[in-house]
Amino acid sequence: MANNPPHVVILPSPGMGHLIPLAEFAKLLTTNYGVNVTFLTLDDSPQIKSFINALPDTITYIPLPIPDLPPTEIAVKRMILIVAHCLPFLREVMAKLKASTNLVAFVVDLMGTKTFEVAKELGVSPYIMFPSTATFLNLIFHLPELDRTIQGEYKDHPHLIQIPGSAPIHGKDFPMPFLQDRKSQAYISSFQICVRFKEAAGIFINSASAIESGPIKALMNMNSPPVYPIGPLVHDTNSEDDSSGCIKWLDEQLPGSVLFVSFGSGGRLSSEQFTELAVGLEMRGHRFLWIARSPTETEERGFFEVKSKSDPLLFLPDGFLERTKEIGLVVDSWAPQLAILKHAAIGGFLTHCGWNSSLESIVHSVPMIAWPLYAEQNMNAAMLAGELKIAIRPVVDEKRGLIGRDEISKVVRELMEGEEGKKLRIHVKRIAENAIKEDSYRSLDPIVNIWKNNIST
């Protein structure tokens, strides 16, 4: 098979936040390097199916069977159970590809290290495509040391926590919920997953030195495994679908005049926080485009929570839409985020700080209001606002456990009209230009050369 094109199998964990960067990685391999890719999925939601159907024909797609699990399980635990359930089906698919193609590599994301045993059994090198930040990956490699040396919960640690290569960080900004309760099964399982990262033949990161120079340098100086920064990879379908009417509305607005508000496909606010956001936007009177999702009262936020199916517009304050019709647009359906962030009318982005959304904002030089909800988003927000200085982070009212309307109005004014907002725009534009010039994906050249020459890693 040595003369056949190298073949790579890619398996993302469930959820768009995992799917998008691994799909972009697959497209990079097929388009830029002529590598054949088989893309597997563990998610059969309509949103996922629609995304997969839009992938290039050069990528072969195979869905794996999904177990019937209770929808209320904690997201991390559910992912772990789904990955464990897929092993026999994965083994069957991989064995067939091993026999019929020049199968050189198997790539999973951060939740998929349990599958390494299948790859090793078949003599295929396992890799990780890390869909989050180099800062988070750096934390993962130092987690055993932190677990050994820090007593109690990280969120209660009285001092900033220093991780070599990264800016000091508050323990309360560690990824949640899985690193915030050290006695929980989620923490134990996450710790076990992280320890297996060292078994990878290599790790690809969706970032660039222009964005995270310190953590990337620290990771690349490790003895093993080798780390390849290949970002920023962002999803852009070049779709002209404007069924939401967002682009048409933006076309009528002045350049840089609109605040884009979106918490991603999985982000939900409580009913009280939803109201505070609405009132805060109305108080400020600034133009906004809000992609609204119906509120939820569940504590566990993520792709697997039980979500209300109610119309989000029903949760808005009485008369809100009428009073704000001249300055705002609230959309209760899918909207083309990349096309929105590209639009000249957009002057800022109120975001949940998912890494995909953060990179999209950076690439298009849009400064942010950092409003993290779950997973590693607190850590992302700390980096965006503190180290990179391309975002403003609202202050949470600890007594009420939410961000109040006055604070929302204040940060919107500062981002869109204030001196701080002007500085953030300069910073994000410079970072975007440097990241794009970097062409960091070329760090793939040596590993693809190894695959093409069928050299064992």
VENVENBEL-V846372 format. One record per residue. N is the residue number from 1. RES is the residue in one small letter. PSI is psi in degrees with one decimal (999 if undefined). OMEGA is omega as a letter, one per 40 degrees, with the letter a starting at -180 (NA if undefined). Layout:
BEGIN
n->N res->RES psi->PSI omega->OMEGA
n->N res->RES psi->PSI omega->OMEGA
END
This chain:
BEGIN
n->1 res->m psi->-2.3 omega->a
n->2 res->a psi->-28.3 omega->a
n->3 res->n psi->-8.9 omega->i
n->4 res->n psi->154.4 omega->i
n->5 res->p psi->143.7 omega->i
n->6 res->p psi->144.9 omega->a
n->7 res->h psi->133.5 omega->a
n->8 res->v psi->135.3 omega->i
n->9 res->v psi->132.2 omega->a
n->10 res->i psi->130.6 omega->a
n->11 res->l psi->105.2 omega->i
n->12 res->p psi->152.8 omega->i
n->13 res->s psi->165.5 omega->i
n->14 res->p psi->148.9 omega->i
n->15 res->g psi->142.1 omega->a
n->16 res->m psi->-33.6 omega->a
n->17 res->g psi->-25.7 omega->i
n->18 res->h psi->-37.9 omega->a
n->19 res->l psi->-46.8 omega->a
n->20 res->i psi->-53.4 omega->a
n->21 res->p psi->-33.5 omega->i
n->22 res->l psi->-32.4 omega->i
n->23 res->a psi->-39.9 omega->i
n->24 res->e psi->-36.3 omega->i
n->25 res->f psi->-42.4 omega->i
n->26 res->a psi->-43.2 omega->i
n->27 res->k psi->-36.9 omega->i
n->28 res->l psi->-43.7 omega->a
n->29 res->l psi->-43.1 omega->a
n->30 res->t psi->-40.5 omega->a
n->31 res->t psi->-45.8 omega->a
n->32 res->n psi->-22.4 omega->a
n->33 res->y psi->-4.0 omega->i
n->34 res->g psi->25.0 omega->i
n->35 res->v psi->135.0 omega->i
n->36 res->n psi->139.6 omega->a
n->37 res->v psi->133.1 omega->i
n->38 res->t psi->122.9 omega->a
n->39 res->f psi->120.3 omega->a
n->40 res->l psi->152.5 omega->i
n->41 res->t psi->155.0 omega->i
n->42 res->l psi->36.1 omega->a
n->43 res->d psi->125.6 omega->a
n->44 res->d psi->24.0 omega->i
n->45 res->s psi->154.0 omega->i
n->46 res->p psi->-38.5 omega->a
n->47 res->q psi->-43.0 omega->i
n->48 res->i psi->-45.2 omega->a
n->49 res->k psi->-41.7 omega->i
n->50 res->s psi->-41.5 omega->i
n->51 res->f psi->-47.0 omega->a
n->52 res->i psi->-41.1 omega->a
n->53 res->n psi->-20.5 omega->a
n->54 res->a psi->-3.6 omega->i
n->55 res->l psi->152.8 omega->i
n->56 res->p psi->153.0 omega->i
n->57 res->d psi->-16.1 omega->a
n->58 res->t psi->-12.4 omega->i
n->59 res->i psi->121.1 omega->i
n->60 res->t psi->135.3 omega->a
n->61 res->y psi->131.2 omega->i
n->62 res->i psi->117.7 omega->i
n->63 res->p psi->138.1 omega->i
n->64 res->l psi->149.3 omega->i
n->65 res->p psi->143.8 omega->a
n->66 res->i psi->129.8 omega->a
n->67 res->p psi->153.2 omega->i
n->68 res->d psi->98.9 omega->a
n->69 res->l psi->152.1 omega->i
n->70 res->p psi->133.8 omega->a
n->71 res->p psi->-11.8 omega->a
n->72 res->t psi->2.1 omega->i
n->73 res->e psi->147.8 omega->i
n->74 res->i psi->138.4 omega->a
n->75 res->a psi->-47.2 omega->a
n->76 res->v psi->-46.8 omega->a
n->77 res->k psi->-40.9 omega->a
n->78 res->r psi->-43.4 omega->i
n->79 res->m psi->-43.7 omega->a
n->80 res->i psi->-42.7 omega->a
n->81 res->l psi->-40.3 omega->i
n->82 res->i psi->-44.8 omega->i
n->83 res->v psi->-42.7 omega->i
n->84 res->a psi->-39.3 omega->a
n->85 res->h psi->-29.6 omega->a
n->86 res->c psi->-11.3 omega->a
n->87 res->l psi->-48.1 omega->i
n->88 res->p psi->-36.0 omega->i
n->89 res->f psi->-38.7 omega->i
n->90 res->l psi->-42.5 omega->i
n->91 res->r psi->-41.4 omega->a
n->92 res->e psi->-45.9 omega->i
n->93 res->v psi->-45.3 omega->a
n->94 res->m psi->-39.1 omega->a
n->95 res->a psi->-40.8 omega->i
n->96 res->k psi->-42.2 omega->i
n->97 res->l psi->-35.4 omega->i
n->98 res->k psi->-36.9 omega->a
n->99 res->a psi->-23.9 omega->a
n->100 res->s psi->-8.9 omega->a
n->101 res->t psi->174.2 omega->i
n->102 res->n psi->69.4 omega->a
n->103 res->l psi->115.4 omega->a
n->104 res->v psi->-18.5 omega->a
n->105 res->a psi->152.3 omega->i
n->106 res->f psi->124.9 omega->a
n->107 res->v psi->127.9 omega->i
n->108 res->v psi->174.0 omega->i
n->109 res->d psi->-166.6 omega->a
n->110 res->l psi->-22.9 omega->a
n->111 res->m psi->-1.7 omega->a
n->112 res->g psi->15.1 omega->a
n->113 res->t psi->-18.5 omega->i
n->114 res->k psi->-28.0 omega->a
n->115 res->t psi->-9.5 omega->i
n->116 res->f psi->-33.4 omega->a
n->117 res->e psi->-33.6 omega->i
n->118 res->v psi->-46.5 omega->a
n->119 res->a psi->-45.4 omega->a
n->120 res->k psi->-36.6 omega->i
n->121 res->e psi->-34.9 omega->a
n->122 res->l psi->2.8 omega->i
n->123 res->g psi->31.7 omega->i
n->124 res->v psi->132.8 omega->a
n->125 res->s psi->127.0 omega->i
n->126 res->p psi->138.0 omega->i
n->127 res->y psi->162.0 omega->i
n->128 res->i psi->129.1 omega->i
n->129 res->m psi->105.5 omega->a
n->130 res->f psi->114.3 omega->a
n->131 res->p psi->3.6 omega->a
n->132 res->s psi->-154.8 omega->a
n->133 res->t psi->158.9 omega->i
n->134 res->a psi->-29.6 omega->i
n->135 res->t psi->-43.8 omega->i
n->136 res->f psi->-43.5 omega->i
n->137 res->l psi->-39.6 omega->i
n->138 res->n psi->-40.2 omega->i
n->139 res->l psi->-42.7 omega->a
n->140 res->i psi->-42.6 omega->a
n->141 res->f psi->-19.4 omega->i
n->142 res->h psi->1.0 omega->a
n->143 res->l psi->-42.8 omega->i
n->144 res->p psi->-39.3 omega->i
n->145 res->e psi->-40.9 omega->i
n->146 res->l psi->-40.0 omega->i
n->147 res->d psi->-34.5 omega->a
n->148 res->r psi->-34.4 omega->a
n->149 res->t psi->-20.0 omega->a
n->150 res->i psi->126.0 omega->i
n->151 res->q psi->148.1 omega->i
n->152 res->g psi->-168.9 omega->a
n->153 res->e psi->142.0 omega->i
n->154 res->y psi->-37.2 omega->a
n->155 res->k psi->-20.8 omega->a
n->156 res->d psi->-0.1 omega->a
n->157 res->h psi->129.4 omega->a
n->158 res->p psi->-14.7 omega->a
n->159 res->h psi->160.7 omega->i
n->160 res->l psi->142.2 omega->a
n->161 res->i psi->124.0 omega->a
n->162 res->q psi->123.9 omega->i
n->163 res->i psi->120.8 omega->a
n->164 res->p psi->127.5 omega->i
n->165 res->g psi->-17.9 omega->a
n->166 res->s psi->158.9 omega->i
n->167 res->a psi->145.2 omega->i
n->168 res->p psi->145.8 omega->a
n->169 res->i psi->146.5 omega->i
n->170 res->h psi->139.5 omega->i
n->171 res->g psi->-28.2 omega->i
n->172 res->k psi->-16.4 omega->i
n->173 res->d psi->3.5 omega->i
n->174 res->f psi->152.1 omega->a
n->175 res->p psi->138.1 omega->i
n->176 res->m psi->156.1 omega->e
n->177 res->p psi->-7.9 omega->a
n->178 res->f psi->-15.0 omega->i
n->179 res->l psi->12.6 omega->a
n->180 res->q psi->-2.4 omega->i
n->181 res->d psi->94.6 omega->a
n->182 res->r psi->-11.1 omega->i
n->183 res->k psi->-7.2 omega->a
n->184 res->s psi->157.9 omega->i
n->185 res->q psi->-31.2 omega->i
n->186 res->a psi->-41.6 omega->i
n->187 res->y psi->-45.9 omega->a
n->188 res->i psi->-46.2 omega->a
n->189 res->s psi->-41.4 omega->i
n->190 res->s psi->-39.8 omega->i
n->191 res->f psi->-43.2 omega->i
n->192 res->q psi->-39.0 omega->i
n->193 res->i psi->-44.9 omega->a
n->194 res->c psi->-38.5 omega->a
n->195 res->v psi->-32.4 omega->a
n->196 res->r psi->-5.9 omega->i
n->197 res->f psi->-31.5 omega->a
n->198 res->k psi->-14.5 omega->i
n->199 res->e psi->-11.0 omega->a
n->200 res->a psi->146.4 omega->i
n->201 res->a psi->-18.4 omega->i
n->202 res->g psi->159.3 omega->i
n->203 res->i psi->126.4 omega->i
n->204 res->f psi->135.2 omega->a
n->205 res->i psi->134.4 omega->i
n->206 res->n psi->69.3 omega->i
n->207 res->s psi->179.8 omega->a
n->208 res->a psi->157.5 omega->a
n->209 res->s psi->-29.1 omega->i
n->210 res->a psi->-20.9 omega->i
n->211 res->i psi->-43.4 omega->a
n->212 res->e psi->66.9 omega->a
n->213 res->s psi->-46.1 omega->a
n->214 res->g psi->-55.3 omega->i
n->215 res->p psi->-38.8 omega->a
n->216 res->i psi->-41.9 omega->i
n->217 res->k psi->-42.9 omega->i
n->218 res->a psi->-41.9 omega->a
n->219 res->l psi->-40.0 omega->a
n->220 res->m psi->-17.4 omega->i
n->221 res->n psi->-4.3 omega->i
n->222 res->m psi->152.5 omega->i
n->223 res->n psi->-39.3 omega->i
n->224 res->s psi->157.2 omega->e
n->225 res->p psi->162.7 omega->i
n->226 res->p psi->144.7 omega->a
n->227 res->v psi->136.1 omega->a
n->228 res->y psi->101.6 omega->i
n->229 res->p psi->123.4 omega->a
n->230 res->i psi->12.1 omega->a
n->231 res->g psi->-177.3 omega->e
n->232 res->p psi->125.9 omega->i
n->233 res->l psi->119.9 omega->i
n->234 res->v psi->149.8 omega->a
n->235 res->h psi->122.1 omega->i
n->236 res->d psi->106.9 omega->a
n->237 res->t psi->-8.7 omega->a
n->238 res->n psi->28.8 omega->a
n->239 res->s psi->140.9 omega->i
n->240 res->e psi->9.8 omega->a
n->241 res->d psi->115.7 omega->i
n->242 res->d psi->43.5 omega->a
n->243 res->s psi->-24.6 omega->i
n->244 res->s psi->-18.6 omega->a
n->245 res->g psi->5.8 omega->a
n->246 res->c psi->-47.6 omega->a
n->247 res->i psi->-39.8 omega->i
n->248 res->k psi->-42.0 omega->i
n->249 res->w psi->-42.1 omega->i
n->250 res->l psi->-33.6 omega->i
n->251 res->d psi->-22.8 omega->a
n->252 res->e psi->-0.7 omega->a
n->253 res->q psi->158.0 omega->i
n->254 res->l psi->152.7 omega->i
n->255 res->p psi->134.4 omega->i
n->256 res->g psi->16.9 omega->a
n->257 res->s psi->-9.6 omega->a
n->258 res->v psi->135.3 omega->i
n->259 res->l psi->123.2 omega->i
n->260 res->f psi->127.1 omega->a
n->261 res->v psi->116.3 omega->i
n->262 res->s psi->136.9 omega->i
n->263 res->f psi->20.9 omega->i
n->264 res->g psi->179.2 omega->a
n->265 res->s psi->-23.4 omega->a
n->266 res->g psi->-0.2 omega->a
n->267 res->g psi->124.8 omega->i
n->268 res->r psi->145.7 omega->i
n->269 res->l psi->159.3 omega->i
n->270 res->s psi->163.5 omega->i
n->271 res->s psi->-41.0 omega->a
n->272 res->e psi->-42.1 omega->i
n->273 res->q psi->-36.7 omega->i
n->274 res->f psi->-44.7 omega->i
n->275 res->t psi->-43.1 omega->i
n->276 res->e psi->-40.1 omega->i
n->277 res->l psi->-45.9 omega->a
n->278 res->a psi->-47.5 omega->a
n->279 res->v psi->-39.5 omega->i
n->280 res->g psi->-41.0 omega->i
n->281 res->l psi->-41.2 omega->i
n->282 res->e psi->-41.4 omega->i
n->283 res->m psi->-43.2 omega->a
n->284 res->r psi->-34.5 omega->i
n->285 res->g psi->16.4 omega->i
n->286 res->h psi->153.5 omega->a
n->287 res->r psi->138.2 omega->a
n->288 res->f psi->151.3 omega->i
n->289 res->l psi->113.2 omega->a
n->290 res->w psi->116.7 omega->i
n->291 res->i psi->100.1 omega->a
n->292 res->a psi->139.9 omega->i
n->293 res->r psi->144.2 omega->a
n->294 res->s psi->141.4 omega->a
n->295 res->p psi->161.8 omega->i
n->296 res->t psi->151.2 omega->i
n->297 res->e psi->-0.1 omega->a
n->298 res->t psi->146.8 omega->a
n->299 res->e psi->-39.6 omega->a
n->300 res->e psi->111.8 omega->i
n->301 res->r psi->140.8 omega->a
n->302 res->g psi->-168.8 omega->a
n->303 res->f psi->-14.3 omega->a
n->304 res->f psi->11.5 omega->i
n->305 res->e psi->162.3 omega->i
n->306 res->v psi->115.2 omega->a
n->307 res->k psi->143.6 omega->i
n->308 res->s psi->139.6 omega->i
n->309 res->k psi->8.2 omega->a
n->310 res->s psi->153.1 omega->i
n->311 res->d psi->120.0 omega->a
n->312 res->p psi->-27.0 omega->a
n->313 res->l psi->-23.5 omega->i
n->314 res->l psi->-17.7 omega->a
n->315 res->f psi->-5.3 omega->i
n->316 res->l psi->150.9 omega->i
n->317 res->p psi->147.4 omega->a
n->318 res->d psi->128.7 omega->i
n->319 res->g psi->3.1 omega->a
n->320 res->f psi->-48.3 omega->a
n->321 res->l psi->-38.6 omega->i
n->322 res->e psi->-43.7 omega->a
n->323 res->r psi->-26.9 omega->a
n->324 res->t psi->10.2 omega->a
n->325 res->k psi->-23.0 omega->a
n->326 res->e psi->-17.6 omega->a
n->327 res->i psi->-16.6 omega->a
n->328 res->g psi->159.7 omega->i
n->329 res->l psi->124.3 omega->i
n->330 res->v psi->124.5 omega->a
n->331 res->v psi->130.1 omega->a
n->332 res->d psi->25.3 omega->a
n->333 res->s psi->-174.5 omega->i
n->334 res->w psi->145.6 omega->i
n->335 res->a psi->147.6 omega->a
n->336 res->p psi->89.6 omega->a
n->337 res->q psi->-44.9 omega->a
n->338 res->l psi->-42.9 omega->i
n->339 res->a psi->-34.6 omega->i
n->340 res->i psi->-50.0 omega->a
n->341 res->l psi->-28.3 omega->i
n->342 res->k psi->-23.8 omega->a
n->343 res->h psi->139.5 omega->a
n->344 res->a psi->-23.1 omega->a
n->345 res->a psi->-18.6 omega->a
n->346 res->i psi->125.9 omega->i
n->347 res->g psi->-7.8 omega->i
n->348 res->g psi->163.3 omega->a
n->349 res->f psi->113.9 omega->i
n->350 res->l psi->110.9 omega->a
n->351 res->t psi->155.3 omega->i
n->352 res->h psi->-4.2 omega->i
n->353 res->c psi->23.7 omega->i
n->354 res->g psi->144.6 omega->a
n->355 res->w psi->-34.5 omega->i
n->356 res->n psi->-48.6 omega->a
n->357 res->s psi->-38.8 omega->i
n->358 res->s psi->-44.3 omega->i
n->359 res->l psi->-39.3 omega->i
n->360 res->e psi->-40.3 omega->i
n->361 res->s psi->-42.4 omega->i
n->362 res->i psi->-49.0 omega->a
n->363 res->v psi->-33.4 omega->a
n->364 res->h psi->17.2 omega->i
n->365 res->s psi->41.5 omega->i
n->366 res->v psi->118.0 omega->i
n->367 res->p psi->160.2 omega->a
n->368 res->m psi->156.8 omega->i
n->369 res->i psi->117.9 omega->a
n->370 res->a psi->112.4 omega->a
n->371 res->w psi->76.9 omega->a
n->372 res->p psi->150.5 omega->a
n->373 res->l psi->-45.4 omega->a
n->374 res->y psi->-177.2 omega->i
n->375 res->a psi->-133.3 omega->a
n->376 res->e psi->13.6 omega->a
n->377 res->q psi->-30.9 omega->i
n->378 res->n psi->-41.7 omega->i
n->379 res->m psi->-41.4 omega->i
n->380 res->n psi->-43.6 omega->a
n->381 res->a psi->-41.2 omega->i
n->382 res->a psi->-40.1 omega->a
n->383 res->m psi->-44.9 omega->a
n->384 res->l psi->-40.8 omega->a
n->385 res->a psi->-37.4 omega->a
n->386 res->g psi->-62.5 omega->a
n->387 res->e psi->-47.2 omega->a
n->388 res->l psi->-24.5 omega->a
n->389 res->k psi->50.2 omega->i
n->390 res->i psi->12.4 omega->i
n->391 res->a psi->155.5 omega->i
n->392 res->i psi->135.5 omega->a
n->393 res->r psi->115.9 omega->i
n->394 res->p psi->152.6 omega->i
n->395 res->v psi->128.6 omega->i
n->396 res->v psi->134.7 omega->i
n->397 res->d psi->102.9 omega->a
n->398 res->e psi->-31.9 omega->a
n->399 res->k psi->-39.4 omega->a
n->400 res->r psi->-15.0 omega->i
n->401 res->g psi->29.9 omega->i
n->402 res->l psi->174.3 omega->i
n->403 res->i psi->119.8 omega->a
n->404 res->g psi->163.4 omega->a
n->405 res->r psi->-37.2 omega->i
n->406 res->d psi->-40.2 omega->i
n->407 res->e psi->-39.3 omega->i
n->408 res->i psi->-47.6 omega->i
n->409 res->s psi->-40.5 omega->a
n->410 res->k psi->-48.6 omega->a
n->411 res->v psi->-31.6 omega->i
n->412 res->v psi->-44.2 omega->i
n->413 res->r psi->-43.8 omega->a
n->414 res->e psi->-40.8 omega->a
n->415 res->l psi->-45.4 omega->a
n->416 res->m psi->-24.2 omega->a
n->417 res->e psi->-21.1 omega->a
n->418 res->g psi->173.5 omega->i
n->419 res->e psi->-35.7 omega->i
n->420 res->e psi->-41.7 omega->i
n->421 res->g psi->-38.9 omega->i
n->422 res->k psi->-41.3 omega->i
n->423 res->k psi->-41.3 omega->a
n->424 res->l psi->-39.0 omega->i
n->425 res->r psi->-39.7 omega->i
n->426 res->i psi->-44.1 omega->a
n->427 res->h psi->-47.9 omega->a
n->428 res->v psi->-33.7 omega->i
n->429 res->k psi->-41.9 omega->i
n->430 res->r psi->-43.8 omega->i
n->431 res->i psi->-41.7 omega->i
n->432 res->a psi->-46.3 omega->a
n->433 res->e psi->-43.3 omega->a
n->434 res->n psi->-38.8 omega->a
n->435 res->a psi->-40.4 omega->a
n->436 res->i psi->-40.1 omega->i
n->437 res->k psi->-26.8 omega->a
n->438 res->e psi->-30.3 omega->a
n->439 res->d psi->48.9 omega->a
n->440 res->s psi->-19.8 omega->i
n->441 res->y psi->-17.6 omega->i
n->442 res->r psi->-10.0 omega->i
n->443 res->s psi->-12.2 omega->i
n->444 res->l psi->-19.7 omega->a
n->445 res->d psi->-50.0 omega->a
n->446 res->p psi->-36.8 omega->a
n->447 res->i psi->-36.6 omega->i
n->448 res->v psi->-35.8 omega->i
n->449 res->n psi->-39.8 omega->i
n->450 res->i psi->-45.9 omega->i
n->451 res->w psi->-42.7 omega->a
n->452 res->k psi->-28.1 omega->i
n->453 res->n psi->4.8 omega->i
n->454 res->n psi->41.7 omega->a
n->455 res->i psi->134.2 omega->a
n->456 res->s psi->135.7 omega->i
n->457 res->t psi->999 omega->NA
END
